[in-house]
């Protein structure tokens, strides 16, 4: 293991190079596939060993399980519609896997490779019992899906169905109270992630802590959310999900207005934001240059500064169980929408109040 780990540099010891995929499981896989198609994803390949479907858009891959047995089926029984795995691209999968074990990660044993099936050996234990793959077949190095059954005509279908989503920007974990440092320590010690941002968010009745971790390649970002109380949206997620796990997945676009308008026309539902948010944009960010009326119509949020650039973002409603998606356009800003974090928290808390999950004094 030490020889393999020594092949990789110390700043990026495991050679991470962005996300490869997120995999989903649940009792109604065809409904999950249909929802992803509404979001602009296209079926491209099917794994003949286990029926896993690959859906693609831009450089983003989503995998959906359909088999009634195995790790994914067990995960679905425990969590319902859920994300049971994700993959990091690395320079050398064998070296990265052995390096991860040497740095404190644990092997995911007895899962038969999850979505990749067969005897794919480079799988680690991830958040909440999910799988964390390290893969080196991507880009110029081939494809994980070359051996899968290819769906005829998918390239043209992808061009027609795409809504302009390009890259998986970040992937958020919700963790139990007291476990944020456990998982930040895991990503730091194993992959040499660093803390990028730290938030202490409070609403009318609840609160959360969030610690955003970023990998040495600056392409893998994983914010970690922990509740400050028993009733926050983080605790509700953990109750609904029956454990820790992936809360939302952020996907980039070069034109958030067109992307969101297309998704809305297809029936994708987004979280709302109070009108006063849009009334204060010009005061908060003078000279931003965006169309506020179009932003208000689509409920798109904006954050940033002259020095850091702008960031536009919006969040879908719950899509797979309590998991939702974020659509994001970065205009020079590499943060997470610091000023919008509170607005998002408030909008979800308002929904919790409306549903009676939490109560506040009149």
C-alpha positions in Angstrom: 0.0 0.0 0.0 2.8 2.4 0.9 4.5 1.9 -2.5 1.2 2.6 -4.3 0.4 5.7 -2.2 4.0 7.0 -2.8 3.3 7.3 -6.5 1.0 10.2 -5.9 2.0 13.7 -4.9 1.5 15.0 -1.4 -0.8 18.0 -2.2 -3.2 15.7 -4.1 -2.1 12.4 -2.6 -4.8 10.2 -4.2 -4.9 12.1 -7.6 -8.6 13.1 -7.4 -9.9 14.8 -10.5 -13.6 15.6 -10.2 -16.8 13.5 -9.9 -17.5 10.6 -12.2 -21.1 9.7 -11.2 -23.8 9.6 -8.6 -25.9 6.4 -8.3 -29.5 6.2 -7.2 -31.8 3.4 -5.9 -35.4 3.2 -4.8 -38.6 1.2 -5.0 -39.7 2.9 -8.3 -36.5 3.1 -10.5 -38.4 3.8 -13.7 -39.9 6.9 -12.0 -36.4 8.0 -11.0 -35.3 7.6 -14.6 -38.2 9.6 -15.9 -37.5 12.5 -13.5 -33.9 12.6 -14.6 -35.0 12.7 -18.2 -37.2 15.7 -17.4 -34.1 17.4 -16.1 -32.4 16.9 -19.5 -30.6 13.6 -18.9 -30.6 10.8 -21.6 -30.3 7.1 -21.2 -27.0 6.0 -22.9 -26.0 2.6 -21.6 -27.3 -0.3 -19.6 -25.0 -2.6 -17.5 -25.8 -6.1 -18.8 -24.7 -7.6 -15.5 -27.3 -5.9 -13.3 -29.5 -3.7 -15.4 -28.1 -0.4 -14.0 -29.0 2.5 -16.4 -26.6 5.2 -17.2 -28.1 8.7 -17.9 -25.8 11.5 -19.2 -25.9 15.2 -19.8 -22.8 17.2 -20.5 -20.0 15.8 -18.3 -22.5 14.5 -15.7 -23.4 10.8 -15.3 -26.3 9.5 -13.1 -26.8 5.8 -12.6 -30.1 4.2 -11.6 -30.4 0.7 -10.1 -33.2 -1.6 -11.1 -32.2 -5.0 -9.7 -34.3 -6.5 -6.9 -31.2 -7.8 -5.0 -27.8 -6.6 -3.9 -26.4 -3.6 -2.1 -28.6 -1.1 -3.9 -31.8 -3.0 -3.2 -30.8 -3.3 0.5 -30.0 0.4 0.6 -33.4 1.2 -0.9 -35.2 -0.9 1.7 -33.4 1.0 4.4 -33.7 4.5 2.9 -36.4 4.6 0.2 -35.5 6.7 -2.8 -31.9 7.5 -2.2 -28.3 8.0 -3.4 -26.4 4.9 -2.6 -23.0 5.8 -4.1 -20.8 8.3 -5.8 -17.5 8.1 -7.7 -14.4 10.2 -7.7 -12.1 10.3 -10.8 -8.5 9.6 -9.9 -5.2 9.3 -11.8 -4.7 5.7 -10.8 -7.6 3.7 -9.2 -5.5 1.0 -7.7 -3.0 3.4 -6.2 -5.7 5.7 -5.0 -7.7 2.8 -3.4 -4.6 1.4 -1.6 -3.6 4.9 -0.6 -7.1 5.6 0.8 -6.9 2.4 2.9 -3.4 3.4 4.2 -4.8 6.8 5.2 -7.7 5.4 7.2 -10.6 4.7 4.8 -12.4 1.3 4.9 -13.1 -1.0 2.1 -16.7 -1.6 1.1 -16.6 -5.4 1.3 -19.1 -7.8 0.0 -21.0 -5.4 -2.3 -19.8 -6.8 -5.6 -19.0 -3.4 -7.0 -22.5 -1.9 -6.7 -23.5 -0.2 -10.0 -20.3 -1.4 -11.7 -21.1 -5.0 -10.7 -18.8 -7.9 -11.3 -15.6 -7.7 -9.2 -14.8 -4.0 -9.5 -12.3 -3.8 -6.6 -11.9 -0.1 -5.8 -14.8 0.8 -3.6 -14.7 2.4 -0.2 -17.3 2.9 2.6 -19.0 6.3 2.2 -21.5 8.5 4.0 -24.3 6.6 5.7 -23.4 3.2 4.3 -23.2 4.4 0.7 -20.4 3.4 -1.7 -17.4 5.6 -2.6 -15.7 4.5 -5.8 -12.4 5.6 -7.2 -12.2 5.2 -11.0 -9.5 6.0 -13.6 -11.4 5.2 -16.8 -12.6 8.6 -18.1 -11.7 11.2 -20.7 -8.6 10.1 -22.6 -8.3 7.0 -20.4 -11.4 5.2 -21.8 -14.8 4.8 -20.3 -16.4 2.7 -17.6 -19.3 2.1 -19.8 -17.6 0.7 -22.9 -18.5 -2.8 -21.9 -22.1 -1.9 -21.2 -24.9 -2.2 -23.7 -25.1 1.0 -25.7 -28.5 2.5 -26.4 -28.7 3.3 -30.1 -28.9 6.9 -31.1 -28.3 8.3 -27.6 -25.9 11.0 -28.9 -28.6 12.7 -30.9 -31.2 12.1 -28.2 -28.9 13.8 -25.7 -28.5 16.9 -27.9 -32.3 17.2 -28.2 -33.1 16.5 -24.5 -30.3 18.5 -22.8 -31.3 21.6 -20.8 -27.7 22.8 -20.7 -26.4 21.2 -17.6 -22.6 20.6 -17.8 -20.7 19.5 -14.6 -21.4 18.1 -11.2 -20.3 21.1 -9.1 -20.8 19.9 -5.5 -22.6 17.2 -3.5 -23.9 18.0 0.0 -24.0 15.5 3.0 -26.4 15.8 5.9 -24.8 14.3 9.1 -26.0 13.6 12.6 -25.3 16.0 15.4 -21.7 15.8 16.5 -20.5 14.0 13.3 -19.5 17.0 11.1 -15.9 16.8 12.3 -15.9 13.1 11.8 -16.7 13.5 8.1 -14.6 16.6 7.5 -11.7 14.6 9.2 -12.4 11.7 6.8 -12.2 13.8 3.7 -9.2 15.7 4.9 -7.1 12.7 6.2 -8.0 10.4 3.2 -8.1 12.8 0.3 -6.5 16.0 1.7 -9.7 18.1 1.3 -9.5 21.5 3.0 -12.2 23.6 4.6 -13.5 26.2 2.1 -16.3 27.8 4.0 -18.0 27.6 7.4 -21.6 28.7 8.1 -23.7 29.2 11.2 -27.2 29.6 10.0 -30.2 30.4 12.2 -33.9 30.7 11.3 -37.0 31.6 13.3 -37.0 28.3 15.2 -34.1 26.1 14.1 -30.5 26.3 13.0 -27.6 24.4 11.3 -23.9 24.4 10.9 -22.3 23.9 7.5 -18.7 23.2 6.7 -17.8 23.2 3.0 -14.9 20.9 2.1 -12.9 21.1 -1.2 -10.6 18.6 -2.8 -7.0 19.5 -3.9 -8.2 19.5 -7.6 -10.7 22.2 -6.7 -13.4 20.3 -8.6 -14.8 18.1 -5.9 -16.7 20.1 -3.3 -18.6 18.5 -0.4 -20.5 20.7 2.1 -21.4 19.0 5.3 -24.6 20.0 7.2 -25.2 19.4 10.9 -28.3 20.4 12.8 -28.2 22.7 15.9 -31.5 21.2 17.3 -34.0 18.4 17.0 -36.4 20.0 14.5 -34.3 21.6 11.8 -34.5 20.5 8.1 -31.3 18.5 8.7 -32.9 16.4 11.4 -36.0 16.0 9.3 -33.9 14.8 6.4 -32.2 12.2 8.7 -35.5 11.0 10.0 -37.0 10.7 6.5 -33.9 9.2 5.1 -33.3 6.9 8.1 -29.7 8.0 8.4 -27.0 10.3 7.1 -26.6 10.8 3.4 -26.5 12.9 0.3 -28.9 15.8 0.6 -28.5 17.7 -2.7 -26.5 17.6 -5.9 -25.5 20.8 -7.6 -25.2 20.9 -11.4 -23.7 23.8 -13.5 -25.1 25.6 -16.5 -23.8 28.5 -18.7 -27.3 30.0 -18.9 -29.4 29.5 -15.7 -32.4 31.4 -17.1 -32.8 29.2 -20.1 -32.0 26.0 -18.2 -34.6 26.7 -15.4 -37.3 28.0 -17.8 -36.9 24.8 -19.9 -37.1 22.6 -16.8 -40.1 24.4 -15.5 -41.9 24.0 -18.8 -41.3 20.3 -18.5 -42.9 20.2 -15.0 -39.8 20.3 -12.7 -40.8 22.0 -9.5 -38.5 24.4 -7.7 -38.3 25.8 -4.2 -39.8 29.2 -3.7 -38.2 32.4 -2.3 -39.9 35.3 -0.5 -40.6 38.4 -2.7 -38.6 40.7 -0.4 -35.4 38.8 -1.4 -35.7 40.2 -4.9 -36.6 43.7 -3.7 -33.2 43.9 -1.9 -31.0 42.6 -4.7 -30.0 46.0 -6.1 -29.2 47.3 -2.7 -27.2 44.2 -1.7 -25.3 43.9 -5.0 -25.3 47.2 -6.8 -24.2 47.0 -10.4 -24.7 43.3 -10.7 -26.0 43.6 -14.3 -28.6 40.8 -14.0 -32.3 41.0 -15.1 -34.0 41.1 -11.7 -37.5 40.7 -13.1 -36.5 37.5 -14.9 -34.8 36.3 -11.8 -37.9 37.0 -9.7 -40.1 35.3 -12.3 -38.0 32.2 -12.1 -37.1 32.6 -8.3 -33.4 32.5 -9.1 -31.0 33.6 -6.3 -27.9 35.7 -6.8 -24.8 36.3 -4.6 -21.2 37.5 -4.9 -19.3 40.8 -5.0 -17.1 42.9 -7.3 -14.0 41.2 -6.0 -15.3 37.6 -6.0 -17.7 37.6 -9.0 -21.3 36.4 -9.2 -23.1 33.2 -8.6 -26.7 32.4 -9.6 -28.5 29.4 -8.1 -31.9 27.8 -7.6 -33.0 24.5 -5.9 -35.5 22.0 -7.0 -38.1 20.6 -4.6 -37.5 17.2 -3.2 -36.9 14.9 -6.1 -35.9 11.4 -4.7 -37.2 11.1 -1.2 -35.7 14.1 0.6 -32.9 14.5 -2.0 -33.1 17.6 -4.2 -30.9 19.3 -6.9 -29.3 22.7 -7.3 -28.9 24.5 -10.6 -25.9 26.8 -10.5 -24.2 29.3 -12.8 -20.8 30.6 -11.7 -19.7 34.0 -13.0 -16.3 34.0 -11.4 -17.5 33.2 -7.9 -16.3 29.9 -6.5 -18.3 30.0 -3.2 -21.6 28.4 -2.3 -23.8 31.5 -2.3 -23.0 32.6 1.3 -25.7 35.3 1.2 -28.2 32.9 -0.3 -27.6 30.2 2.3 -29.8 32.0 4.8 -32.5 32.6 2.1 -32.5 28.8 1.3 -32.7 27.9 4.9 -35.6 30.3 5.5 -37.5 29.0 2.5 -37.2 25.4 3.7 -38.0 26.3 7.3 -41.1 28.2 6.1 -42.2 25.0 4.3 -41.6 23.0 7.5 -43.8 25.5 9.4 -46.6 25.3 6.8 -46.5 21.5 7.1 -46.5 21.6 10.9 -43.1 19.9 11.2 -42.0 22.7 13.5 -44.0 25.3 15.3 -43.3 28.9 16.1 -45.0 31.4 18.4 -47.4 33.7 16.7 
